[in-house]
Amino acid sequence: MAYLTTNPAAKERFLCIYPAYINSKKTLAEGRRIPSEKAVENPSCAEIRDVLAAAEMNVYVEQPRMYPREWNRDAQFRGRVRVQIKQEDGSLCQDKFTSKKDVMLYVAEMIPKLKTRTQKSGGSDSGAQQGEGGKKGKKKKK
């Protein structure tokens, strides 16, 4: 693909990160790009943005965009995050982020430590048992 500009600091040259890249519920065929052990369950664009902004990266969210392999069209699966890793002269913004994979692994490591994640996981298991056992097995017709 031919780029309109060769300036690495231009917004159209920022790295693109979709939540599916670091989603542990996705398979490799569905778009996950990192090992499932390191991936996060259902990350959102806002969480990715928060983690990268806290790491002092230049980041912005493109909300109406969607990952092409995502079959679910719900609002929670929409959006992509653009992040700058190179400055105008071609040098890295931060030495710890040398590639797209470094950024994805860092985000996947930090999302579970967010306050919103640690508060949510406390009482979510109480409703998990509801709705099971109402269906009985069908008998075969002879």
C-alpha beads as a LAMMPS data file, in Angstrom:
LAMMPS data file: protein, C-alpha beads

142 atoms
141 bonds

1 atom types
1 bond types

-500.0 500.0 xlo xhi
-500.0 500.0 ylo yhi
-500.0 500.0 zlo zhi

Masses

1 110.0

Atoms # bond

1 1 1 0.000 0.000 0.000
2 1 1 1.357 3.386 -0.937
3 1 1 1.274 5.938 1.867
4 1 1 0.493 9.574 1.205
5 1 1 3.284 10.631 3.537
6 1 1 6.539 9.096 4.725
7 1 1 6.506 11.096 7.959
8 1 1 6.284 8.542 10.823
9 1 1 4.685 11.178 13.083
10 1 1 1.675 11.657 10.766
11 1 1 -1.588 10.303 12.216
12 1 1 -2.221 8.000 9.273
13 1 1 1.136 6.287 9.993
14 1 1 0.315 5.524 13.658
15 1 1 0.006 1.847 14.594
16 1 1 -3.510 0.404 14.510
17 1 1 -4.594 -1.789 17.425
18 1 1 -7.974 -3.478 17.404
19 1 1 -9.280 -5.053 20.648
20 1 1 -9.518 -8.411 18.835
21 1 1 -5.701 -8.509 18.637
22 1 1 -5.424 -9.018 22.418
23 1 1 -8.750 -10.781 23.136
24 1 1 -8.262 -14.180 24.808
25 1 1 -11.719 -15.313 23.624
26 1 1 -10.627 -15.052 19.969
27 1 1 -8.726 -17.687 18.029
28 1 1 -5.807 -16.899 15.751
29 1 1 -8.173 -17.242 12.784
30 1 1 -10.531 -14.716 14.382
31 1 1 -7.733 -12.188 14.722
32 1 1 -5.845 -12.686 18.003
33 1 1 -2.181 -11.741 17.511
34 1 1 -0.599 -12.641 20.868
35 1 1 -0.506 -15.923 22.855
36 1 1 -3.813 -16.694 24.608
37 1 1 -2.045 -17.004 28.000
38 1 1 -0.976 -13.360 27.751
39 1 1 -4.210 -12.079 26.186
40 1 1 -7.092 -10.361 28.032
41 1 1 -10.761 -11.312 28.105
42 1 1 -12.863 -8.892 26.023
43 1 1 -10.748 -5.702 26.098
44 1 1 -12.312 -2.411 25.007
45 1 1 -10.875 0.505 23.060
46 1 1 -11.238 2.719 26.137
47 1 1 -9.116 0.328 28.223
48 1 1 -6.410 0.167 25.559
49 1 1 -6.440 3.968 25.290
50 1 1 -6.227 4.387 29.092
51 1 1 -3.242 2.050 29.387
52 1 1 -1.319 3.691 26.540
53 1 1 -2.150 7.209 27.729
54 1 1 -0.862 6.290 31.199
55 1 1 2.368 5.126 29.507
56 1 1 2.621 8.657 28.018
57 1 1 2.070 7.557 24.432
58 1 1 0.414 9.715 21.776
59 1 1 -2.865 7.847 21.255
60 1 1 -6.365 8.404 19.858
61 1 1 -9.462 6.268 19.259
62 1 1 -11.348 5.908 15.982
63 1 1 -14.734 4.850 17.318
64 1 1 -16.800 4.106 14.206
65 1 1 -14.086 1.809 12.802
66 1 1 -14.455 -1.930 13.173
67 1 1 -12.237 -4.973 12.828
68 1 1 -13.108 -6.630 9.496
69 1 1 -13.157 -10.167 10.934
70 1 1 -15.500 -9.183 13.787
71 1 1 -18.918 -10.706 13.088
72 1 1 -20.650 -9.041 16.053
73 1 1 -21.755 -5.498 15.192
74 1 1 -22.461 -4.365 18.798
75 1 1 -21.110 -1.023 20.007
76 1 1 -18.770 -2.672 22.524
77 1 1 -16.836 -4.361 19.697
78 1 1 -16.444 -1.199 17.627
79 1 1 -13.410 1.030 17.472
80 1 1 -9.692 0.895 17.000
81 1 1 -6.816 2.633 18.741
82 1 1 -4.052 4.437 16.859
83 1 1 -0.746 4.891 18.674
84 1 1 2.481 6.651 17.701
85 1 1 5.713 4.763 18.333
86 1 1 8.071 6.766 16.076
87 1 1 8.866 10.465 16.137
88 1 1 9.277 12.697 13.108
89 1 1 12.999 11.956 12.791
90 1 1 12.330 8.178 12.868
91 1 1 13.521 7.580 16.425
92 1 1 11.352 5.685 18.881
93 1 1 9.043 7.611 21.211
94 1 1 9.851 5.153 24.014
95 1 1 12.580 2.531 24.008
96 1 1 10.356 -0.194 25.495
97 1 1 7.991 -0.058 22.471
98 1 1 10.031 -1.079 19.439
99 1 1 7.260 -2.906 17.564
100 1 1 3.519 -3.415 17.366
101 1 1 3.866 -6.697 19.250
102 1 1 5.643 -4.951 22.141
103 1 1 2.737 -2.506 22.410
104 1 1 0.132 -5.301 22.322
105 1 1 1.922 -7.378 24.982
106 1 1 2.287 -4.324 27.239
107 1 1 -1.402 -3.448 26.902
108 1 1 -2.462 -7.047 27.592
109 1 1 -0.281 -7.091 30.704
110 1 1 -1.614 -3.787 32.067
111 1 1 -5.382 -4.028 31.366
112 1 1 -6.061 -6.526 34.205
113 1 1 -4.430 -4.033 36.613
114 1 1 -6.885 -1.237 35.727
115 1 1 -9.256 -0.138 38.489
116 1 1 -12.287 -0.853 36.336
117 1 1 -11.148 -4.468 35.861
118 1 1 -10.291 -5.121 39.516
119 1 1 -13.639 -3.739 40.760
120 1 1 -15.776 -5.590 38.176
121 1 1 -14.426 -9.068 38.900
122 1 1 -15.459 -9.038 42.584
123 1 1 -19.154 -10.017 42.478
124 1 1 -19.794 -11.221 38.936
125 1 1 -19.987 -14.952 39.761
126 1 1 -23.286 -14.755 41.700
127 1 1 -25.523 -14.799 38.610
128 1 1 -23.583 -17.419 36.680
129 1 1 -25.682 -20.368 37.988
130 1 1 -29.029 -18.871 36.996
131 1 1 -30.986 -20.350 34.104
132 1 1 -29.436 -23.810 34.012
133 1 1 -31.350 -27.085 34.404
134 1 1 -34.665 -26.005 32.877
135 1 1 -34.260 -28.132 29.772
136 1 1 -34.627 -31.909 29.816
137 1 1 -33.136 -34.286 27.287
138 1 1 -35.301 -35.381 24.348
139 1 1 -36.035 -39.042 23.780
140 1 1 -35.270 -40.647 20.439
141 1 1 -38.143 -41.623 18.202
142 1 1 -38.082 -45.210 16.982

Bonds

1 1 1 2
2 1 2 3
3 1 3 4
4 1 4 5
5 1 5 6
6 1 6 7
7 1 7 8
8 1 8 9
9 1 9 10
10 1 10 11
11 1 11 12
12 1 12 13
13 1 13 14
14 1 14 15
15 1 15 16
16 1 16 17
17 1 17 18
18 1 18 19
19 1 19 20
20 1 20 21
21 1 21 22
22 1 22 23
23 1 23 24
24 1 24 25
25 1 25 26
26 1 26 27
27 1 27 28
28 1 28 29
29 1 29 30
30 1 30 31
31 1 31 32
32 1 32 33
33 1 33 34
34 1 34 35
35 1 35 36
36 1 36 37
37 1 37 38
38 1 38 39
39 1 39 40
40 1 40 41
41 1 41 42
42 1 42 43
43 1 43 44
44 1 44 45
45 1 45 46
46 1 46 47
47 1 47 48
48 1 48 49
49 1 49 50
50 1 50 51
51 1 51 52
52 1 52 53
53 1 53 54
54 1 54 55
55 1 55 56
56 1 56 57
57 1 57 58
58 1 58 59
59 1 59 60
60 1 60 61
61 1 61 62
62 1 62 63
63 1 63 64
64 1 64 65
65 1 65 66
66 1 66 67
67 1 67 68
68 1 68 69
69 1 69 70
70 1 70 71
71 1 71 72
72 1 72 73
73 1 73 74
74 1 74 75
75 1 75 76
76 1 76 77
77 1 77 78
78 1 78 79
79 1 79 80
80 1 80 81
81 1 81 82
82 1 82 83
83 1 83 84
84 1 84 85
85 1 85 86
86 1 86 87
87 1 87 88
88 1 88 89
89 1 89 90
90 1 90 91
91 1 91 92
92 1 92 93
93 1 93 94
94 1 94 95
95 1 95 96
96 1 96 97
97 1 97 98
98 1 98 99
99 1 99 100
100 1 100 101
101 1 101 102
102 1 102 103
103 1 103 104
104 1 104 105
105 1 105 106
106 1 106 107
107 1 107 108
108 1 108 109
109 1 109 110
110 1 110 111
111 1 111 112
112 1 112 113
113 1 113 114
114 1 114 115
115 1 115 116
116 1 116 117
117 1 117 118
118 1 118 119
119 1 119 120
120 1 120 121
121 1 121 122
122 1 122 123
123 1 123 124
124 1 124 125
125 1 125 126
126 1 126 127
127 1 127 128
128 1 128 129
129 1 129 130
130 1 130 131
131 1 131 132
132 1 132 133
133 1 133 134
134 1 134 135
135 1 135 136
136 1 136 137
137 1 137 138
138 1 138 139
139 1 139 140
140 1 140 141
141 1 141 142
